[in-house]
C-alpha cells in the first residue's frame, strides 16, 4: 500500500505539472497572438481617422500591418510544426549535403545580419540522412537567433566539421549571452531569457524548441554553451550517412578462340 500510495502521488504530481505547462502554453499563445493583432487594429484606426489621405502615413501603416501579418504567419507555421512533432509526423530520409546547406543558410542570413558580421568558419564535406528542408530550418533558426542577440559590430560564425561518426554544425556569436539560470530552459516553448528584448525583436520563443525537435527527429543532439556578455555557442550533432558500398564492376570475359 505504501508503494502504491507513492506511485499514485507521483502520477498526480506529474499530471499537475503537465496541466500547468498546458495552461502556460495556452496563455503564452494568446498573448503572442494578441500583440500583432493589437498593432494591426491600431493601424486600422489610424487609417480610419484619415491617414489614407496622407500617402506617407498610409505607406507607413501598410508596412506595419504587412510586418505583423508576416509575424502571425510565422507563428502559425511554427505552432503547426510543433503540433506535427507531437503527432509523430515522419520526416524524410534522404542524403543531405550539409556543406551545400550551410552555404545556402549563410546566403539567406546576409540580408538579415545588418551591422553584424556573418562569417563562414570551418567547412567540411559531410553527408547525413534526413529531411533537407527541416535541417535547413533548424540551422536558419539558430542563425536568426544569433543575429538577433548580437549587437552591431559583433559577429556570427557558421561552421561545419565531422568526426568519425558525426556531423557537427556550430553557430557561434559574440552577442549578449545567456545567463546560467536560463541555459536549461532555452529549448522550452515560449521561453525567453529577456522577454522584453525578444518581443521587441519579434521573437515568440518557438525557434529553439523547433530546432530541438528537428535534431531529435534526426537522431542527433543539440547543445548550448554561453556566458553573459561573451556570446553563445550552439552545436548540432548528427549521425553520418552510412557509407554506400560500390557495386562490383561487371567483368566481360573474352570468348575463347577456337583451336585451329
Protein Blocks (a to p, Z undefined) as FASTA:
>chain_A
ZZmmmmmmmmmmmmmmmmmmmmmmmmmmmmmmmmmmmmmmmmmmmmmnopmmmmklmmmm
mmmmmmmmmmmmmmmmmmmmmmmmmnopacddddddfklmmmmmmmmmmmmnmmaccddd
ddddddddddfklmmmmmmmmmmmmmmmpcehiacdddddddfkbccdddddfbebpafk
lmmmmmpghiafblmlmmmnopahlmmmmmmmmmmmnopacdddddehiapadddddddd
ddddddddddddddddddZZ
